[in-house]
Amino acid sequence: MANIPQDEGRGNFGSLIGFVMAGAGSAIGLGNIWRFPYVTGESGGAAFLVIYLAFVLLIGVPVIYAELAMGRASQRNPVGAFAALGPKEGGNPWVAVGGLGVITGFAILAFYSVVAGWTLGYVGMAFGGTFAGGVTAEQSGAIFGGFVANPVWAVALTASFLVLTALVVRGGVQKGIERATSILMPVFLILLVLLAGRALTLPGAMAGVEFLFLPDFSKITPTVVLNALGQALFSLSLGMGAMITYGSYLDRTQSMPFAGATVALFDTGIAILAGLIIFPALYAAGVKPEDGGAGLVFVVMPTIFEAMPLGNVFAIAFYVLLATAALTSTVSLLEVIVSYLVDEQGLGREAAVWGTTAACLALALPSALSVGAVDQLSSLPGLGMSFLDLQDLIWGNYSLSIGALLICIFAGWVWGVQPAVDEMTRSGHDLPASAVWGFLVRYVCPVAIAGLLVYITYNLVTGA
Ligand code: PHE
């Protein structure tokens, strides 16, 4: 079993908690706080949540184990993992799946850093007292609209966020990633619980809770189902090899079953917690969930702080922690690309980090300018959506779904269920129901994902 020795020079997470924090740090980010509420709002609320949770359990959890096992077994980045574990003779087409993962990571980083840049801007505004004394939903909407439409700010903040990410990744896995997340993630959790407490006791908050938990299944359409799958994968950082890369840093003496389950649990818990803040606050402020769009969290949150003692302190803390959560996610995205360039292309870490950062900024520019700064980008001709939304749709929904589909087929049929389960349990910790895992990755996940992709493409083409 131990064909590929653990690479000592590679740098491991120092402890299991360290890994869980970093894995959860990758998973927890803007996906939970920014994307989950607005996609849920647009997709009908509770009915969407039910499908999302089903996908997390039936597709997300099996894929997280597949990726972690591939990473630890191969001690490689996504491309290297497919190369090491795939067929040795007659060419190995699976390497291309790893390549798609690296490209997807790059493209996601390019639009994610735009939204992450907004969080930095909001840190600044909170410090400057923009929200002190309270703002209405209308005022908050106007502040957001004016802010994101400013091209100088949009570009400068995106660039700043990319540079911050580069500085962390440059430091290497353990020093850079583990230390920051182990402290800040627990603080973030506590703050979210406090904010949920405040939001839930606002007048009219119950309507928001009903929206999130009382399903109306008539709202389900193919697009809603694709959104749910995309959101489950995006939020858990799956389908592009981030968890392959992080799995390669997980020490072999540590329990993979525990690591995977905890990351999935934390991530899903935080998304629901975010919903319990945003939707009650939304109804309390008299805004409809489906009208929120990509600015939802940025518009709604300032209306909550006003109703709290020490509101501005909470505002500052919230945006600082949101920016940090985003940073631990962008770090995992950049790390995938950098580990590929270092392992496979022989680049030095420093050159890989800065080269990727510069290229990513170039791709980020049209996204940064597409939320009001440049009209043609804000509403793309013929599509009516912004460049940023289009990137999110292509890479965050389609590409991750295709990636997850191919990862399941690879782990279940090419590499094989037995070697994968051996890797998962090699620390001596059992994976309960490992037979169920095999069944899910071999049959359920591929059929479900492929079926959905065919269905949605058919609907797109026929214009239904
Ligand atoms: N999971 C991260 C979030 O929710 C985003 C992400 C996607 C990170 C894919 C890495 C890979 O914010």
Residues whose N, C-alpha, C, O or C-beta is under 5 A from the ligand:
A	BS01	LIG	S26 A27 I28 G29 L30 G31 N32 F234 S235 L236 S237 L238 A242 S329 S332 L333
